[in-house]
Amino acid sequence: MLVKTFGSAVYGVNAITITVEVNNSSGQKFFMVGLPDNAVKESEQRIESALKTSGFFYPRTKLVINLAPADIRKTGTAFDLPIAIGILGASEQIEQPELLSSYLMMGELSLDGSILPIKGALPIAIQARKENFKGLIVPKQNAREAGMVNNLQVYGVEHIKEVIHFFKDETSLKPVDVNTREEFFNAQSNFEFDFSDVKGQSNIKRALEIAAAGSHNAILIGPPGAGKTMLAKRLPTILPPLSLQEALETTKIHSVAGKLPENSTLISKRPFRSPHHTISDVALVGGGTNPQPGEISLAHNGVLFLDELPEFKRTVLEVMRQPMEERRVTISRAKVAIDFPASFMLIASMNPCPCGFYNHPEKECTCPPGAVQKYLNKISGPLLDRIDLHVEVTPVPFSELSKSENSEHSTYIRERVIKAREIQALRYNGVEGVYANAQMSSKQLKEICIISQAGQTLLKAAMDKLNLSARAYDRILKVSRTIADLAASEDIKVEHLAEAIQYRSLDREGWAG
């Protein structure tokens, strides 16, 4: 008897429906075809044990299982459930095998028949709705995640017996009900960090506010213990809240990577990823034999924080250049090319020199001659080119530390950032791929960033005096446009330009002695 059940395979951040065909005929052997990997092939032993311990028999006849389309490689253990149900249908242990084709199901089987969680439940649910399946059966731990998709009946199960009983009586399981929007909007402003915890550092807070308002990349340079990491961790609290579309994109990536906690729904806060400096380039951009999203994709719509930037391997930093420009990363293999989105804000921190005390107001730098320049040279020019704000962080004096009153809360800063972003949304309305000042093209720069004669004179004087490079010119204009937006000014004024110029420390000739 031939029976068809349906599963799903995840490629990139999207899913492809897989038809599991099970044919039971006279003979003795078990065959599985359709490019299964070892994890899928091993399902035979898991299924046999699960069926026996659950009180069903495993047929000793010839079983041929085809995973169609047969030219796509199938990986992972999530196909256990559709294969097991297909075997039960083909051996006539399920009374109405025609019902099987109305549902899409995924799950890993334990030897006692219990169903274990899977990766990528959200893209699978989106695909099931697209193909008009009656319902989706997934492990209970993934039910809330899949339940985010509306107009689809999602059933969470803990044991294979529940699934078999469901095909006898469809009322035995209740679909999961998730009020996605309500939960999402309620959780948006619950942060454990706040800018009010930071004593002093008002100039750095201002720089991060500008970075958040224009989606600019920033680098914080300062001695150990000045508060670089502390400030960077609080950046997501002042970024505009995620829209539903952005939250869905972000959740899809985390679902595919298996980073979502059990029983979770939409990601409501912007991601903050802080990889260790020993990270490999594959772990950062994504890849592997079965391509998985890397750290830059997990930071999509959020912040990627690289602490101690010069300590990262040169190759790791260089692979980021293209994704930073294109806002996506393409992983190419011989048979498949997969796109992962990677629209993130890069925030980096570094010491000014190996000992950390170069330019320190009180402590002496102990580095030998040339060490500071050598240390800075670890970061390539093209990468610095993509960083708009260079912020010098100075140690906080005791008088500031001992103050009891709190500084400005993140909520107020966030309101100003949202207002600036709304101005930019109107400005770039209809321009694809541009939603903030940082993404402006050279052509748009000429049209949007028009400065007065006094501004031109100031900029020329600054470029000559500080020996700023040509690359700094565009960045200064973009940052000054964001500062003008924060001040709700239509024109870029001289004071906006003056503030933007001070954020180009590393471009100054002679900064490193």
Secondary structure as GFF3:
##gff-version 3
##sequence-region A 1 513
A	DSSP	beta_strand	2	11	.	.	.	ID=ss1
A	DSSP	beta_strand	14	25	.	.	.	ID=ss2
A	DSSP	beta_strand	30	33	.	.	.	ID=ss3
A	DSSP	alpha_helix	38	41	.	.	.	ID=ss4
A	DSSP	alpha_helix	43	53	.	.	.	ID=ss5
A	DSSP	beta_strand	62	68	.	.	.	ID=ss6
A	DSSP	alpha_helix	80	90	.	.	.	ID=ss7
A	DSSP	three_ten_helix	97	102	.	.	.	ID=ss8
A	DSSP	beta_strand	103	105	.	.	.	ID=ss9
A	DSSP	beta_strand	108	109	.	.	.	ID=ss10
A	DSSP	beta_strand	115	116	.	.	.	ID=ss11
A	DSSP	alpha_helix	121	130	.	.	.	ID=ss12
A	DSSP	beta_strand	135	139	.	.	.	ID=ss13
A	DSSP	alpha_helix	140	146	.	.	.	ID=ss14
A	DSSP	beta_strand	153	157	.	.	.	ID=ss15
A	DSSP	alpha_helix	160	168	.	.	.	ID=ss16
A	DSSP	alpha_helix	180	186	.	.	.	ID=ss17
A	DSSP	three_ten_helix	195	197	.	.	.	ID=ss18
A	DSSP	alpha_helix	202	214	.	.	.	ID=ss19
A	DSSP	beta_strand	218	221	.	.	.	ID=ss20
A	DSSP	alpha_helix	228	233	.	.	.	ID=ss21
A	DSSP	three_ten_helix	235	238	.	.	.	ID=ss22
A	DSSP	alpha_helix	244	256	.	.	.	ID=ss23
A	DSSP	beta_strand	272	273	.	.	.	ID=ss24
A	DSSP	alpha_helix	281	285	.	.	.	ID=ss25
A	DSSP	beta_strand	286	287	.	.	.	ID=ss26
A	DSSP	beta_strand	292	293	.	.	.	ID=ss27
A	DSSP	alpha_helix	295	298	.	.	.	ID=ss28
A	DSSP	beta_strand	303	306	.	.	.	ID=ss29
A	DSSP	three_ten_helix	309	311	.	.	.	ID=ss30
A	DSSP	alpha_helix	314	318	.	.	.	ID=ss31
A	DSSP	alpha_helix	321	326	.	.	.	ID=ss32
A	DSSP	beta_strand	328	332	.	.	.	ID=ss33
A	DSSP	beta_strand	337	341	.	.	.	ID=ss34
A	DSSP	beta_strand	345	350	.	.	.	ID=ss35
A	DSSP	alpha_helix	371	376	.	.	.	ID=ss36
A	DSSP	alpha_helix	381	385	.	.	.	ID=ss37
A	DSSP	beta_strand	389	392	.	.	.	ID=ss38
A	DSSP	alpha_helix	398	401	.	.	.	ID=ss39
A	DSSP	alpha_helix	410	427	.	.	.	ID=ss40
A	DSSP	three_ten_helix	437	439	.	.	.	ID=ss41
A	DSSP	alpha_helix	442	448	.	.	.	ID=ss42
A	DSSP	alpha_helix	453	465	.	.	.	ID=ss43
A	DSSP	alpha_helix	470	486	.	.	.	ID=ss44
A	DSSP	alpha_helix	494	501	.	.	.	ID=ss45
A	DSSP	three_ten_helix	505	507	.	.	.	ID=ss46
###
